[in-house]
Amino acid sequence: MKLHTEISETALRSGIRAGEINFGGNKKLKIYGLLSCSSGKKMKNENRIFFTSEKEALQNHYRPCGHCLKAEYKLWKNKK
């Protein structure tokens, strides 16, 4: 888990290319999603957090995004 405010743009790009960063999330709303999600691209940098895997996001009690991870979101919602 890496906060956007604690990682340089160069390190962020290199982490994405290397496969070390695969998901982004909103630390205030506890939501994670794809890096390409239009909802995620609109959030403030101070609220953005990055994950290596979906498993890491779920272990940190984040829920799937309803826009870019619809199937995962439905499964998560049905478990509640």
PDB file of N, CA, C and O in Angstrom:
ATOM      1  N   MET A   1       0.850  -1.161   0.000  1.00  0.00           N
ATOM      2  CA  MET A   1       0.000   0.000   0.000  1.00  0.00           C
ATOM      3  C   MET A   1       0.900   1.230   0.000  1.00  0.00           C
ATOM      4  O   MET A   1       1.784   1.369   0.846  1.00  0.00           O
ATOM      5  N   LYS A   2       0.662   2.129  -0.969  1.00  0.00           N
ATOM      6  CA  LYS A   2       1.471   3.331  -1.077  1.00  0.00           C
ATOM      7  C   LYS A   2       0.572   4.541  -1.269  1.00  0.00           C
ATOM      8  O   LYS A   2      -0.323   4.529  -2.114  1.00  0.00           O
ATOM      9  N   LEU A   3       0.809   5.574  -0.493  1.00  0.00           N
ATOM     10  CA  LEU A   3       0.061   6.820  -0.640  1.00  0.00           C
ATOM     11  C   LEU A   3       0.611   7.604  -1.821  1.00  0.00           C
ATOM     12  O   LEU A   3       1.822   7.644  -2.037  1.00  0.00           O
ATOM     13  N   HIS A   4      -0.279   8.227  -2.584  1.00  0.00           N
ATOM     14  CA  HIS A   4       0.150   9.014  -3.734  1.00  0.00           C
ATOM     15  C   HIS A   4       1.044  10.178  -3.309  1.00  0.00           C
ATOM     16  O   HIS A   4       1.980  10.534  -4.024  1.00  0.00           O
ATOM     17  N   THR A   5       0.766  10.758  -2.173  1.00  0.00           N
ATOM     18  CA  THR A   5       1.546  11.900  -1.700  1.00  0.00           C
ATOM     19  C   THR A   5       2.955  11.512  -1.257  1.00  0.00           C
ATOM     20  O   THR A   5       3.811  12.379  -1.086  1.00  0.00           O
ATOM     21  N   GLU A   6       3.199  10.217  -1.072  1.00  0.00           N
ATOM     22  CA  GLU A   6       4.503   9.751  -0.601  1.00  0.00           C
ATOM     23  C   GLU A   6       5.337   9.081  -1.690  1.00  0.00           C
ATOM     24  O   GLU A   6       6.364   8.467  -1.398  1.00  0.00           O
ATOM     25  N   ILE A   7       4.900   9.195  -2.948  1.00  0.00           N
ATOM     26  CA  ILE A   7       5.609   8.565  -4.050  1.00  0.00           C
ATOM     27  C   ILE A   7       5.762   9.583  -5.181  1.00  0.00           C
ATOM     28  O   ILE A   7       4.820  10.305  -5.507  1.00  0.00           O
ATOM     29  N   SER A   8       6.935   9.632  -5.764  1.00  0.00           N
ATOM     30  CA  SER A   8       7.170  10.581  -6.862  1.00  0.00           C
ATOM     31  C   SER A   8       6.479  10.083  -8.132  1.00  0.00           C
ATOM     32  O   SER A   8       6.168   8.898  -8.253  1.00  0.00           O
ATOM     33  N   GLU A   9       6.246  10.986  -9.067  1.00  0.00           N
ATOM     34  CA  GLU A   9       5.613  10.617 -10.333  1.00  0.00           C
ATOM     35  C   GLU A   9       6.467   9.601 -11.091  1.00  0.00           C
ATOM     36  O   GLU A   9       5.938   8.679 -11.712  1.00  0.00           O
ATOM     37  N   THR A  10       7.772   9.772 -11.036  1.00  0.00           N
ATOM     38  CA  THR A  10       8.684   8.837 -11.706  1.00  0.00           C
ATOM     39  C   THR A  10       8.587   7.448 -11.088  1.00  0.00           C
ATOM     40  O   THR A  10       8.504   6.451 -11.806  1.00  0.00           O
ATOM     41  N   ALA A  11       8.596   7.379  -9.768  1.00  0.00           N
ATOM     42  CA  ALA A  11       8.483   6.097  -9.070  1.00  0.00           C
ATOM     43  C   ALA A  11       7.118   5.460  -9.322  1.00  0.00           C
ATOM     44  O   ALA A  11       7.010   4.239  -9.428  1.00  0.00           O
ATOM     45  N   LEU A  12       6.094   6.273  -9.417  1.00  0.00           N
ATOM     46  CA  LEU A  12       4.746   5.775  -9.687  1.00  0.00           C
ATOM     47  C   LEU A  12       4.697   5.130 -11.071  1.00  0.00           C
ATOM     48  O   LEU A  12       4.226   4.002 -11.214  1.00  0.00           O
ATOM     49  N   ARG A  13       5.180   5.838 -12.081  1.00  0.00           N
ATOM     50  CA  ARG A  13       5.180   5.300 -13.446  1.00  0.00           C
ATOM     51  C   ARG A  13       6.002   4.008 -13.534  1.00  0.00           C
ATOM     52  O   ARG A  13       5.592   3.042 -14.176  1.00  0.00           O
ATOM     53  N   SER A  14       7.146   4.008 -12.890  1.00  0.00           N
ATOM     54  CA  SER A  14       7.999   2.818 -12.939  1.00  0.00           C
ATOM     55  C   SER A  14       7.348   1.658 -12.191  1.00  0.00           C
ATOM     56  O   SER A  14       7.483   0.512 -12.618  1.00  0.00           O
ATOM     57  N   GLY A  15       6.648   1.920 -11.090  1.00  0.00           N
ATOM     58  CA  GLY A  15       5.929   0.882 -10.348  1.00  0.00           C
ATOM     59  C   GLY A  15       4.790   0.280 -11.150  1.00  0.00           C
ATOM     60  O   GLY A  15       4.524  -0.919 -11.062  1.00  0.00           O
ATOM     61  N   ILE A  16       4.118   1.114 -11.930  1.00  0.00           N
ATOM     62  CA  ILE A  16       3.031   0.619 -12.784  1.00  0.00           C
ATOM     63  C   ILE A  16       3.604  -0.260 -13.887  1.00  0.00           C
ATOM     64  O   ILE A  16       3.090  -1.348 -14.149  1.00  0.00           O
ATOM     65  N   ARG A  17       4.675   0.212 -14.538  1.00  0.00           N
ATOM     66  CA  ARG A  17       5.313  -0.572 -15.608  1.00  0.00           C
ATOM     67  C   ARG A  17       5.862  -1.900 -15.102  1.00  0.00           C
ATOM     68  O   ARG A  17       5.802  -2.907 -15.807  1.00  0.00           O
ATOM     69  N   ALA A  18       6.387  -1.905 -13.899  1.00  0.00           N
ATOM     70  CA  ALA A  18       6.976  -3.122 -13.324  1.00  0.00           C
ATOM     71  C   ALA A  18       5.923  -4.072 -12.752  1.00  0.00           C
ATOM     72  O   ALA A  18       6.257  -5.183 -12.342  1.00  0.00           O
ATOM     73  N   GLY A  19       4.667  -3.654 -12.719  1.00  0.00           N
ATOM     74  CA  GLY A  19       3.615  -4.506 -12.174  1.00  0.00           C
ATOM     75  C   GLY A  19       3.524  -4.477 -10.665  1.00  0.00           C
ATOM     76  O   GLY A  19       2.858  -5.321 -10.067  1.00  0.00           O
ATOM     77  N   GLU A  20       4.193  -3.503 -10.034  1.00  0.00           N
ATOM     78  CA  GLU A  20       4.151  -3.375  -8.579  1.00  0.00           C
ATOM     79  C   GLU A  20       2.924  -2.585  -8.117  1.00  0.00           C
ATOM     80  O   GLU A  20       2.527  -2.671  -6.955  1.00  0.00           O
ATOM     81  N   ILE A  21       2.328  -1.820  -9.028  1.00  0.00           N
ATOM     82  CA  ILE A  21       1.124  -1.043  -8.738  1.00  0.00           C
ATOM     83  C   ILE A  21       0.084  -1.408  -9.787  1.00  0.00           C
ATOM     84  O   ILE A  21       0.281  -1.153 -10.975  1.00  0.00           O
ATOM     85  N   ASN A  22      -1.024  -2.004  -9.351  1.00  0.00           N
ATOM     86  CA  ASN A  22      -2.056  -2.471 -10.279  1.00  0.00           C
ATOM     87  C   ASN A  22      -3.437  -1.896 -10.003  1.00  0.00           C
ATOM     88  O   ASN A  22      -4.298  -1.905 -10.883  1.00  0.00           O
ATOM     89  N   PHE A  23      -3.656  -1.398  -8.798  1.00  0.00           N
ATOM     90  CA  PHE A  23      -4.954  -0.861  -8.411  1.00  0.00           C
ATOM     91  C   PHE A  23      -4.760   0.456  -7.675  1.00  0.00           C
ATOM     92  O   PHE A  23      -3.740   0.673  -7.021  1.00  0.00           O
ATOM     93  N   GLY A  24      -5.749   1.327  -7.792  1.00  0.00           N
ATOM     94  CA  GLY A  24      -5.750   2.573  -7.050  1.00  0.00           C
ATOM     95  C   GLY A  24      -6.956   2.601  -6.143  1.00  0.00           C
ATOM     96  O   GLY A  24      -7.928   1.880  -6.369  1.00  0.00           O
ATOM     97  N   GLY A  25      -6.899   3.431  -5.114  1.00  0.00           N
ATOM     98  CA  GLY A  25      -8.019   3.504  -4.195  1.00  0.00           C
ATOM     99  C   GLY A  25      -8.163   4.872  -3.577  1.00  0.00           C
ATOM    100  O   GLY A  25      -7.281   5.724  -3.686  1.00  0.00           O
ATOM    101  N   ASN A  26      -9.292   5.067  -2.925  1.00  0.00           N
ATOM    102  CA  ASN A  26      -9.576   6.294  -2.204  1.00  0.00           C
ATOM    103  C   ASN A  26      -9.518   5.963  -0.722  1.00  0.00           C
ATOM    104  O   ASN A  26     -10.349   5.213  -0.209  1.00  0.00           O
ATOM    105  N   LYS A  27      -8.519   6.535  -0.031  1.00  0.00           N
ATOM    106  CA  LYS A  27      -8.330   6.159   1.385  1.00  0.00           C
ATOM    107  C   LYS A  27      -9.442   6.668   2.283  1.00  0.00           C
ATOM    108  O   LYS A  27      -9.682   6.082   3.339  1.00  0.00           O
ATOM    109  N   LYS A  28     -10.133   7.744   1.904  1.00  0.00           N
ATOM    110  CA  LYS A  28     -11.240   8.240   2.737  1.00  0.00           C
ATOM    111  C   LYS A  28     -12.495   7.393   2.562  1.00  0.00           C
ATOM    112  O   LYS A  28     -13.189   7.095   3.534  1.00  0.00           O
ATOM    113  N   LEU A  29     -12.782   7.008   1.326  1.00  0.00           N
ATOM    114  CA  LEU A  29     -13.997   6.241   1.050  1.00  0.00           C
ATOM    115  C   LEU A  29     -13.791   4.733   1.153  1.00  0.00           C
ATOM    116  O   LEU A  29     -14.756   3.970   1.165  1.00  0.00           O
ATOM    117  N   LYS A  30     -12.506   4.298   1.230  1.00  0.00           N
ATOM    118  CA  LYS A  30     -12.153   2.885   1.326  1.00  0.00           C
ATOM    119  C   LYS A  30     -12.677   2.098   0.114  1.00  0.00           C
ATOM    120  O   LYS A  30     -13.270   1.029   0.256  1.00  0.00           O
ATOM    121  N   ILE A  31     -12.437   2.662  -1.091  1.00  0.00           N
ATOM    122  CA  ILE A  31     -12.826   2.044  -2.355  1.00  0.00           C
ATOM    123  C   ILE A  31     -11.564   1.830  -3.181  1.00  0.00           C
ATOM    124  O   ILE A  31     -10.673   2.679  -3.182  1.00  0.00           O
ATOM    125  N   TYR A  32     -11.481   0.704  -3.882  1.00  0.00           N
ATOM    126  CA  TYR A  32     -10.360   0.483  -4.797  1.00  0.00           C
ATOM    127  C   TYR A  32     -10.884   0.147  -6.183  1.00  0.00           C
ATOM    128  O   TYR A  32     -12.007  -0.335  -6.335  1.00  0.00           O
ATOM    129  N   GLY A  33     -10.063   0.405  -7.191  1.00  0.00           N
ATOM    130  CA  GLY A  33     -10.458   0.103  -8.559  1.00  0.00           C
ATOM    131  C   GLY A  33      -9.270   0.073  -9.496  1.00  0.00           C
ATOM    132  O   GLY A  33      -8.115   0.152  -9.076  1.00  0.00           O
ATOM    133  N   LEU A  34      -9.578  -0.044 -10.767  1.00  0.00           N
ATOM    134  CA  LEU A  34      -8.556  -0.072 -11.805  1.00  0.00           C
ATOM    135  C   LEU A  34      -7.900   1.290 -11.952  1.00  0.00           C
ATOM    136  O   LEU A  34      -8.523   2.319 -11.687  1.00  0.00           O
ATOM    137  N   LEU A  35      -6.657   1.296 -12.370  1.00  0.00           N
ATOM    138  CA  LEU A  35      -5.944   2.558 -12.562  1.00  0.00           C
ATOM    139  C   LEU A  35      -6.558   3.375 -13.695  1.00  0.00           C
ATOM    140  O   LEU A  35      -6.400   4.595 -13.731  1.00  0.00           O
ATOM    141  N   SER A  36      -7.250   2.723 -14.612  1.00  0.00           N
ATOM    142  CA  SER A  36      -7.874   3.401 -15.749  1.00  0.00           C
ATOM    143  C   SER A  36      -9.279   3.935 -15.459  1.00  0.00           C
ATOM    144  O   SER A  36      -9.886   4.556 -16.331  1.00  0.00           O
ATOM    145  N   CYS A  37      -9.797   3.712 -14.274  1.00  0.00           N
ATOM    146  CA  CYS A  37     -11.164   4.117 -13.918  1.00  0.00           C
ATOM    147  C   CYS A  37     -11.320   5.631 -13.949  1.00  0.00           C
ATOM    148  O   CYS A  37     -10.508   6.354 -13.371  1.00  0.00           O
ATOM    149  N   SER A  38     -12.358   6.110 -14.619  1.00  0.00           N
ATOM    150  CA  SER A  38     -12.596   7.553 -14.706  1.00  0.00           C
ATOM    151  C   SER A  38     -12.920   8.155 -13.341  1.00  0.00           C
ATOM    152  O   SER A  38     -12.577   9.309 -13.085  1.00  0.00           O
ATOM    153  N   SER A  39     -13.564   7.406 -12.474  1.00  0.00           N
ATOM    154  CA  SER A  39     -13.866   7.896 -11.128  1.00  0.00           C
ATOM    155  C   SER A  39     -12.589   8.083 -10.319  1.00  0.00           C
ATOM    156  O   SER A  39     -12.445   9.073  -9.601  1.00  0.00           O
ATOM    157  N   GLY A  40     -11.676   7.148 -10.433  1.00  0.00           N
ATOM    158  CA  GLY A  40     -10.418   7.213  -9.704  1.00  0.00           C
ATOM    159  C   GLY A  40      -9.525   8.344 -10.179  1.00  0.00           C
ATOM    160  O   GLY A  40      -8.776   8.928  -9.396  1.00  0.00           O
ATOM    161  N   LYS A  41      -9.608   8.647 -11.462  1.00  0.00           N
ATOM    162  CA  LYS A  41      -8.767   9.711 -12.021  1.00  0.00           C
ATOM    163  C   LYS A  41      -9.199  11.086 -11.529  1.00  0.00           C
ATOM    164  O   LYS A  41      -8.420  12.037 -11.595  1.00  0.00           O
ATOM    165  N   LYS A  42     -10.423  11.205 -11.039  1.00  0.00           N
ATOM    166  CA  LYS A  42     -10.961  12.495 -10.595  1.00  0.00           C
ATOM    167  C   LYS A  42     -10.648  12.812  -9.135  1.00  0.00           C
ATOM    168  O   LYS A  42     -10.825  13.950  -8.701  1.00  0.00           O
ATOM    169  N   MET A  43     -10.189  11.831  -8.379  1.00  0.00           N
ATOM    170  CA  MET A  43      -9.979  12.072  -6.950  1.00  0.00           C
ATOM    171  C   MET A  43      -8.721  12.890  -6.684  1.00  0.00           C
ATOM    172  O   MET A  43      -7.802  12.937  -7.502  1.00  0.00           O
ATOM    173  N   LYS A  44      -8.706  13.520  -5.542  1.00  0.00           N
ATOM    174  CA  LYS A  44      -7.557  14.322  -5.130  1.00  0.00           C
ATOM    175  C   LYS A  44      -6.379  13.415  -4.807  1.00  0.00           C
ATOM    176  O   LYS A  44      -6.554  12.313  -4.289  1.00  0.00           O
ATOM    177  N   ASN A  45      -5.169  13.893  -5.121  1.00  0.00           N
ATOM    178  CA  ASN A  45      -3.963  13.103  -4.857  1.00  0.00           C
ATOM    179  C   ASN A  45      -3.824  12.733  -3.386  1.00  0.00           C
ATOM    180  O   ASN A  45      -3.357  11.639  -3.069  1.00  0.00           O
ATOM    181  N   GLU A  46      -4.219  13.625  -2.484  1.00  0.00           N
ATOM    182  CA  GLU A  46      -4.061  13.326  -1.057  1.00  0.00           C
ATOM    183  C   GLU A  46      -4.985  12.200  -0.579  1.00  0.00           C
ATOM    184  O   GLU A  46      -4.774  11.643   0.498  1.00  0.00           O
ATOM    185  N   ASN A  47      -6.011  11.864  -1.378  1.00  0.00           N
ATOM    186  CA  ASN A  47      -6.914  10.768  -1.019  1.00  0.00           C
ATOM    187  C   ASN A  47      -6.555   9.462  -1.728  1.00  0.00           C
ATOM    188  O   ASN A  47      -7.101   8.408  -1.402  1.00  0.00           O
ATOM    189  N   ARG A  48      -5.641   9.528  -2.695  1.00  0.00           N
ATOM    190  CA  ARG A  48      -5.317   8.375  -3.532  1.00  0.00           C
ATOM    191  C   ARG A  48      -4.264   7.480  -2.877  1.00  0.00           C
ATOM    192  O   ARG A  48      -3.293   7.942  -2.278  1.00  0.00           O
ATOM    193  N   ILE A  49      -4.508   6.176  -3.023  1.00  0.00           N
ATOM    194  CA  ILE A  49      -3.612   5.155  -2.481  1.00  0.00           C
ATOM    195  C   ILE A  49      -3.463   4.067  -3.543  1.00  0.00           C
ATOM    196  O   ILE A  49      -4.379   3.848  -4.336  1.00  0.00           O
ATOM    197  N   PHE A  50      -2.333   3.394  -3.564  1.00  0.00           N
ATOM    198  CA  PHE A  50      -2.087   2.374  -4.574  1.00  0.00           C
ATOM    199  C   PHE A  50      -1.858   1.018  -3.940  1.00  0.00           C
ATOM    200  O   PHE A  50      -1.301   0.908  -2.847  1.00  0.00           O
ATOM    201  N   PHE A  51      -2.301  -0.019  -4.650  1.00  0.00           N
ATOM    202  CA  PHE A  51      -2.165  -1.402  -4.187  1.00  0.00           C
ATOM    203  C   PHE A  51      -1.486  -2.254  -5.251  1.00  0.00           C
ATOM    204  O   PHE A  51      -1.626  -2.002  -6.447  1.00  0.00           O
ATOM    205  N   THR A  52      -0.763  -3.245  -4.810  1.00  0.00           N
ATOM    206  CA  THR A  52      -0.132  -4.199  -5.719  1.00  0.00           C
ATOM    207  C   THR A  52      -1.172  -5.155  -6.278  1.00  0.00           C
ATOM    208  O   THR A  52      -1.133  -5.510  -7.456  1.00  0.00           O
ATOM    209  N   SER A  53      -2.099  -5.567  -5.428  1.00  0.00           N
ATOM    210  CA  SER A  53      -3.083  -6.573  -5.844  1.00  0.00           C
ATOM    211  C   SER A  53      -4.456  -6.271  -5.249  1.00  0.00           C
ATOM    212  O   SER A  53      -4.609  -5.475  -4.322  1.00  0.00           O
ATOM    213  N   GLU A  54      -5.425  -6.935  -5.820  1.00  0.00           N
ATOM    214  CA  GLU A  54      -6.786  -6.838  -5.304  1.00  0.00           C
ATOM    215  C   GLU A  54      -6.852  -7.436  -3.897  1.00  0.00           C
ATOM    216  O   GLU A  54      -7.572  -6.939  -3.031  1.00  0.00           O
ATOM    217  N   LYS A  55      -6.097  -8.497  -3.690  1.00  0.00           N
ATOM    218  CA  LYS A  55      -6.044  -9.150  -2.379  1.00  0.00           C
ATOM    219  C   LYS A  55      -5.556  -8.170  -1.311  1.00  0.00           C
ATOM    220  O   LYS A  55      -6.096  -8.131  -0.206  1.00  0.00           O
ATOM    221  N   GLU A  56      -4.538  -7.383  -1.644  1.00  0.00           N
ATOM    222  CA  GLU A  56      -4.008  -6.393  -0.706  1.00  0.00           C
ATOM    223  C   GLU A  56      -5.076  -5.357  -0.346  1.00  0.00           C
ATOM    224  O   GLU A  56      -5.215  -4.980   0.817  1.00  0.00           O
ATOM    225  N   ALA A  57      -5.825  -4.903  -1.344  1.00  0.00           N
ATOM    226  CA  ALA A  57      -6.891  -3.925  -1.095  1.00  0.00           C
ATOM    227  C   ALA A  57      -7.969  -4.512  -0.184  1.00  0.00           C
ATOM    228  O   ALA A  57      -8.422  -3.856   0.754  1.00  0.00           O
ATOM    229  N   LEU A  58      -8.372  -5.739  -0.462  1.00  0.00           N
ATOM    230  CA  LEU A  58      -9.406  -6.387   0.350  1.00  0.00           C
ATOM    231  C   LEU A  58      -8.925  -6.634   1.778  1.00  0.00           C
ATOM    232  O   LEU A  58      -9.699  -6.494   2.725  1.00  0.00           O
ATOM    233  N   GLN A  59      -7.661  -6.997   1.939  1.00  0.00           N
ATOM    234  CA  GLN A  59      -7.103  -7.220   3.274  1.00  0.00           C
ATOM    235  C   GLN A  59      -7.097  -5.933   4.098  1.00  0.00           C
ATOM    236  O   GLN A  59      -7.138  -5.977   5.328  1.00  0.00           O
ATOM    237  N   ASN A  60      -7.046  -4.793   3.417  1.00  0.00           N
ATOM    238  CA  ASN A  60      -7.051  -3.501   4.101  1.00  0.00           C
ATOM    239  C   ASN A  60      -8.460  -2.918   4.190  1.00  0.00           C
ATOM    240  O   ASN A  60      -8.632  -1.729   4.459  1.00  0.00           O
ATOM    241  N   HIS A  61      -9.466  -3.766   3.960  1.00  0.00           N
ATOM    242  CA  HIS A  61     -10.881  -3.426   4.138  1.00  0.00           C
ATOM    243  C   HIS A  61     -11.382  -2.370   3.153  1.00  0.00           C
ATOM    244  O   HIS A  61     -12.199  -1.519   3.504  1.00  0.00           O
ATOM    245  N   TYR A  62     -10.881  -2.433   1.911  1.00  0.00           N
ATOM    246  CA  TYR A  62     -11.386  -1.577   0.846  1.00  0.00           C
ATOM    247  C   TYR A  62     -12.406  -2.370   0.053  1.00  0.00           C
ATOM    248  O   TYR A  62     -12.289  -3.590  -0.059  1.00  0.00           O
ATOM    249  N   ARG A  63     -13.406  -1.694  -0.500  1.00  0.00           N
ATOM    250  CA  ARG A  63     -14.417  -2.371  -1.306  1.00  0.00           C
ATOM    251  C   ARG A  63     -14.180  -2.075  -2.779  1.00  0.00           C
ATOM    252  O   ARG A  63     -13.569  -1.059  -3.110  1.00  0.00           O
ATOM    253  N   PRO A  64     -14.656  -2.950  -3.676  1.00  0.00           N
ATOM    254  CA  PRO A  64     -14.475  -2.724  -5.108  1.00  0.00           C
ATOM    255  C   PRO A  64     -15.284  -1.526  -5.610  1.00  0.00           C
ATOM    256  O   PRO A  64     -16.345  -1.207  -5.074  1.00  0.00           O
ATOM    257  N   CYS A  65     -14.768  -0.881  -6.634  1.00  0.00           N
ATOM    258  CA  CYS A  65     -15.444   0.263  -7.260  1.00  0.00           C
ATOM    259  C   CYS A  65     -16.664  -0.237  -8.033  1.00  0.00           C
ATOM    260  O   CYS A  65     -16.588  -1.250  -8.728  1.00  0.00           O
ATOM    261  N   GLY A  66     -17.760   0.454  -7.916  1.00  0.00           N
ATOM    262  CA  GLY A  66     -18.982   0.094  -8.630  1.00  0.00           C
ATOM    263  C   GLY A  66     -18.955   0.453 -10.101  1.00  0.00           C
ATOM    264  O   GLY A  66     -19.807  -0.008 -10.860  1.00  0.00           O
ATOM    265  N   HIS A  67     -17.997   1.266 -10.523  1.00  0.00           N
ATOM    266  CA  HIS A  67     -17.911   1.664 -11.932  1.00  0.00           C
ATOM    267  C   HIS A  67     -17.022   0.727 -12.751  1.00  0.00           C
ATOM    268  O   HIS A  67     -17.454   0.210 -13.781  1.00  0.00           O
ATOM    269  N   CYS A  68     -15.805   0.509 -12.309  1.00  0.00           N
ATOM    270  CA  CYS A  68     -14.848  -0.261 -13.112  1.00  0.00           C
ATOM    271  C   CYS A  68     -14.757  -1.731 -12.717  1.00  0.00           C
ATOM    272  O   CYS A  68     -14.226  -2.536 -13.482  1.00  0.00           O
ATOM    273  N   LEU A  69     -15.258  -2.097 -11.557  1.00  0.00           N
ATOM    274  CA  LEU A  69     -15.227  -3.494 -11.093  1.00  0.00           C
ATOM    275  C   LEU A  69     -16.651  -3.935 -10.726  1.00  0.00           C
ATOM    276  O   LEU A  69     -16.913  -4.356  -9.600  1.00  0.00           O
ATOM    277  N   LYS A  70     -17.556  -3.829 -11.694  1.00  0.00           N
ATOM    278  CA  LYS A  70     -18.979  -4.085 -11.431  1.00  0.00           C
ATOM    279  C   LYS A  70     -19.252  -5.488 -10.891  1.00  0.00           C
ATOM    280  O   LYS A  70     -20.012  -5.643  -9.935  1.00  0.00           O
ATOM    281  N   ALA A  71     -18.648  -6.497 -11.484  1.00  0.00           N
ATOM    282  CA  ALA A  71     -18.893  -7.875 -11.026  1.00  0.00           C
ATOM    283  C   ALA A  71     -18.390  -8.071  -9.599  1.00  0.00           C
ATOM    284  O   ALA A  71     -19.083  -8.656  -8.767  1.00  0.00           O
ATOM    285  N   GLU A  72     -17.181  -7.580  -9.320  1.00  0.00           N
ATOM    286  CA  GLU A  72     -16.617  -7.695  -7.972  1.00  0.00           C
ATOM    287  C   GLU A  72     -17.435  -6.912  -6.957  1.00  0.00           C
ATOM    288  O   GLU A  72     -17.617  -7.348  -5.820  1.00  0.00           O
ATOM    289  N   TYR A  73     -17.932  -5.740  -7.384  1.00  0.00           N
ATOM    290  CA  TYR A  73     -18.760  -4.912  -6.509  1.00  0.00           C
ATOM    291  C   TYR A  73     -20.056  -5.645  -6.159  1.00  0.00           C
ATOM    292  O   TYR A  73     -20.476  -5.642  -5.002  1.00  0.00           O
ATOM    293  N   LYS A  74     -20.687  -6.271  -7.148  1.00  0.00           N
ATOM    294  CA  LYS A  74     -21.930  -7.004  -6.887  1.00  0.00           C
ATOM    295  C   LYS A  74     -21.700  -8.154  -5.914  1.00  0.00           C
ATOM    296  O   LYS A  74     -22.513  -8.384  -5.019  1.00  0.00           O
ATOM    297  N   LEU A  75     -20.592  -8.877  -6.086  1.00  0.00           N
ATOM    298  CA  LEU A  75     -20.269  -9.958  -5.143  1.00  0.00           C
ATOM    299  C   LEU A  75     -20.065  -9.417  -3.743  1.00  0.00           C
ATOM    300  O   LEU A  75     -20.563  -9.983  -2.770  1.00  0.00           O
ATOM    301  N   TRP A  76     -19.323  -8.310  -3.642  1.00  0.00           N
ATOM    302  CA  TRP A  76     -19.063  -7.682  -2.344  1.00  0.00           C
ATOM    303  C   TRP A  76     -20.374  -7.235  -1.702  1.00  0.00           C
ATOM    304  O   TRP A  76     -20.593  -7.461  -0.512  1.00  0.00           O
ATOM    305  N   LYS A  77     -21.244  -6.603  -2.485  1.00  0.00           N
ATOM    306  CA  LYS A  77     -22.510  -6.091  -1.958  1.00  0.00           C
ATOM    307  C   LYS A  77     -23.420  -7.231  -1.495  1.00  0.00           C
ATOM    308  O   LYS A  77     -24.112  -7.093  -0.486  1.00  0.00           O
ATOM    309  N   ASN A  78     -23.429  -8.336  -2.206  1.00  0.00           N
ATOM    310  CA  ASN A  78     -24.265  -9.470  -1.834  1.00  0.00           C
ATOM    311  C   ASN A  78     -23.785 -10.174  -0.573  1.00  0.00           C
ATOM    312  O   ASN A  78     -24.569 -10.852   0.092  1.00  0.00           O
ATOM    313  N   LYS A  79     -22.507 -10.022  -0.235  1.00  0.00           N
ATOM    314  CA  LYS A  79     -21.960 -10.632   0.983  1.00  0.00           C
ATOM    315  C   LYS A  79     -22.381  -9.868   2.226  1.00  0.00           C
ATOM    316  O   LYS A  79     -22.375 -10.430   3.320  1.00  0.00           O
ATOM    317  N   LYS A  80     -22.745  -8.606   2.085  1.00  0.00           N
ATOM    318  CA  LYS A  80     -23.108  -7.778   3.237  1.00  0.00           C
ATOM    319  C   LYS A  80     -24.421  -8.200   3.821  1.00  0.00           C
ATOM    320  O   LYS A  80     -24.880  -7.610   4.799  1.00  0.00           O
TER     321      LYS A  80
END
